[in-house]
Amino acid sequence: MQYSAKVMDHFENPRNVGVLEDANAIGEVGNPRCGDIMKITMRVNEDTDVVEDINFQTFGCGAAIAVSSILTEMVKGKSLEDAIAVGNDDVVAELDGLPSVKVHCSVLGEEGVAAAAKYYYERHPDKTPPEGLEEKIARLAALEEHEESE
């Protein structure tokens, strides 16, 4: 299995590792197929809905760690709406590719951000979640159910 230099860099030198103590958006997701577990903690500016800081803890393979690391860099500084729009294909492209058997790790990252955004909006009922958040969560859940049944 061949990994890009970017994947190796983010695996060997992961960015934004840990838990934000003042997080107001938390997403915990896992992939039962491979055993990877990811926790995303974000601090979202409550006036602007911009992701001011984001950290991760991932238990999993090197690809899952690299995905988590680069995802935090891609999402930091974006509005929640733009953060939710970051898809697994974007993550794979940013990493200069992943072996096909590891692409599911990039879906885990997408799920983590969506779960954290859902958490944030559940605790801020006065705010309107971005269009497509519920749809994305449902699509990702269906994808995961499909993987479990294979």
PyMOL commands that set and color helices and strands:
alter all, ss='L'
color gray80, all
select helices_A, chain A and resi 5-12+62-75+80-85+88-94+100-122+133-149
alter helices_A, ss='H'
color red, helices_A
select strands_A, chain A and resi 25-31+36-44+51-59
alter strands_A, ss='S'
color yellow, strands_A
deselect
rebuild
show_as cartoon
